[in-house]
Amino acid sequence: TGETAETLSLYGVGEKDTDEFGRRCLLARRLIERGVRFVCAVAGGGGGELEWDAHSDIEKNHTRMAALTDQPTAALVQDLKRRGLLDSTVVLWGGEFGRSPESQGNKGRDHHNLGFSMWMAGGGIKGGQIVGATDAIGLRAIERPMHFRDIHTTMLHQLGLTQDGLSYLHLGRRERLTEVHGEVIKEIV
């Protein structure tokens, strides 16, 4: 109730397609404003038509999911920037895998972990950088392939932490988020 009509409109709150994720992104911004150090706004996961799981029709699925998330996601980054919070907030957009370039069934795509994209903004991340590339059909990373541990290591670095600094003793063994040492993605910091 404390948000302006302009801000609600920016996030797509009150609109059929963008209301739910818009509210999640707006809540994320409000939590960040109040000093919450880690916020995760999940897109999808609602089952059936509300997931990014495009096994049967990737074009229909991704078109629908993009319509639900694009405006609220852009609003979050824009709103953080205009409030002076983007410089101290790392925003990461991605999932745990991509979609295969070859067909699954008729028009679907299977899970794929050999070549996919994520993006980061804010928190000292250089804008406009593209690091790495896949082959012509998106089957495999062929230029500057990275592992999730590199993304985690880069995020920790931007937060002023090291992967070893967060290790803890578990069942007599030192454990860390990255499991195996990752590398900071220097091109983006």
N, C-alpha and C positions, 0 to 999 in steps of 0.2 A: 504493500500500500504506500510505501514511501518513495516509490520510483515515479519519475515523470512519465507522461504519456509518450514523449519522444523516446525515452529509453526503452519502454515496453515495446514500442513499435520497432525500434532498432533490432531487438532480439526476436521479434516475431511473436511475442506473447499476445495471446488472444486470436491468433490466426490458426486455422485448422491444421495445416501441415507443420508449422514450426512451434506451436505453443509448448508442447512437452519438452523438447530439447532446448528451446529458448529459455524456459524456466530453469532448467538445469544449468545452463551457461550463466544466466543471471545470478543464480544462487552461488555458483563458483566465484564470480566476481565479488559478490558480497562477502563471502568467506575469506577471500584473499584480502579484501579491504580491512578485515578484522584480525588479520595476522595468522590465519590458518596456514600452515606451511606446506601442506600437500592436499590437493583437491583433484578428484577424478570425476569428470562428467562423462558418463557412459552413453554412447549413442547405440541404440539397438538393444538386443538381448531380450526383447519383449515377446519373442516367439513368433513363428509364422512369418507374416508380412513385415514384422518390425525388427528384422535382423539383417545383417550384412551377408548372410550365408547364402550365396548365389549358386546353389547346386543345380537349380532347374532353369533359370533365365537371368543371366547376369545383367543384361541391358535393362530389363524391367526392374530388377532388384536395386541396382545401383542408382538408377534414375530416381526411384522412389526414395531411397535412403538419402541421397544427396539433397532432394527437395526438403527433407526433414531437418537436415543438419547444416547446410551451407550458410544460410543467413545467420543462425545463432552463433556459429563458430566465428564467422567474420565479425559479428557484433562483439563477441567477447574480446577478441584481439584489439579491435578499434576502441572499445570502452576502456580496456586496461591502459591503452596508450593515452587516451585523452585525460585519464585520471592520474597519469604519472606512475602507474603501477607496472607497465610492461618492462621497464628497464630492470626491475627487480623480480620479475616473474618469468620463469621458463614455461613456455607452452609447448607441449608435444602432442602431435596428432598422428595416430597410427593404430595398428592392431598387431596381433601376434603372428600374422602371416598375410600373404596376398592371395590372389586367385590365379590359377594356372592359365597359360595362354591357349592351351588346347581344350577342345570341347569335352564336357562331361555330359553324356547323354546327347540331347539335342542342342540346347542353347546355354546350358549351365557351365560352371567352372568349378574345379575341385580346389581344396586348400593347396597353397603353394608357398614354400619357404625359401626358394632359391633366388628370387628376384622380385622385390616389391619396394614401395616407397613409403616414407614417413616424412613429416616436416616438423620443424621446430621454429619458434620465434621468441623474442624477448630475452631477458636475463643475460645479455651479453652475446647472444647468438647473432652472427652477421647475417643480415637479410640478403636475399637474392642469390644465395649460394646453392649450387647443385653439386653434390659430391657423389660420384659413382654413376654407373650406367649398366643397363642390361643389354643383352644381345637384341637383335632386331625384332624378335617376337616376344620378348619379356620372359624368356624361359629361365635365364640364369644371369646373375650379376657377373659382368666381365671386366668392369673398370672399377677399381677401388672397392671391392666387396667388403662389407662390414658385418659384424655380428651384433646381436642385441647387447652383448657385454660392452661393446664400444659406445653404444648409445647411453647405456647406464653409466659408464665411466665418464662420458662427456657431461651428462646431467649432474653427476656428483661433483665434477670439477667446477661447473658453473655455480654450484651451491657452496663452493669453498671446502669441499670434502674430498677425501681420497677413498678409493675402493678398499684399501687396507685399513684405513681409519675406522671403517664401519664393520670390520670383521668382529666376530664374537665366537666364544668357545661353545661348541655344541657336540655333546657326546665325545669329548676329548679331542675334537678337531676344530681348527679355526675355519669358520665359514664366512663368506662374503657375498654380497649381492651379485657380483659379476662371476662368481665361482672360479673361473680361470681369469687371469688378468686381461682386462680390456685396454684399449688405447683411446685417448682423447682424440676426437675428430677435429684436428687442428685447423682444417680449412674453414670451419664454421664458427670458431671462437676468436 
